[in-house]
Amino acid sequence: TADGEAGENGDGGNLRVMEIRPDTVQLAIEVMERPSVYSRRVLVETFWSGGSGTEVSSVYVRDGLVRQDTTLAGGSVRHLLRGMERAYVWYDESTDYAVLTAGDFTADAELRIPTYEDLLALDQEAITEAGYGDYEGTYCIHAVTDSGDGYETHYWIGTETGLLTACERYWEGELVYRMTAAALAMGQVEEVGITKLVQNI
C-alpha cells in the first residue's frame, strides 16, 4: 500500500516492493523459485543476415522429470525425457532412442534458452539495466547484461512463476536471438503420460 494507507490487515505502509536496480537484481533473482509442476510452450527464434529460424517446444515438468517435444526448423520433432540421472532423446515416431547422462546438460540448454540464474555469477558491472516491467501481460523483473564482446542480452523473469518469460540477444545492436514463452499452465502435466513413458523406457 502507499504511505499512510492501511491495507486489509491494517499494516499501513509496512509492506514495500523491493526496488530493482543493477545492484539489487541479483538479490531478487537469488530467492526466486521455479514451480515443481507446470507446462508451457516456448518459441525460440534465431536471426541472421538474410534469414531466420524458428523452433517451437512443448515443455512439461513434474517433480524433477522433464519432457520436451521440439519442432525443429526443418519440420522434424525432437523428443527429450530427462530424469535425475539419465536423459532419453529420440526423433519423430522412432522407437530408437539415445541414452545420455542427465547431468551433462540442463533442460534450458536443450531448449536453447539462457539459464537466468547465470546472472548470479556475473560481476555487477556487467548488469547495465534492471527494473520491473510488463512483457505481454506478464509482470517481470527485467535485466540487461553487456558481455563486453558486442553482445547485449535482455532478460524478463516472471515474478509470480520464477521462470524466464522472454529473452532477447543483440549483436552490436542487431537482434540475433529471441525466446518467448506462453503463459504458464498448472496441473496439466499428467496429460502427457510422463510416468507411463518412464516405465516403458
Disulfide bonds with the S-S distance in Angstrom:
none
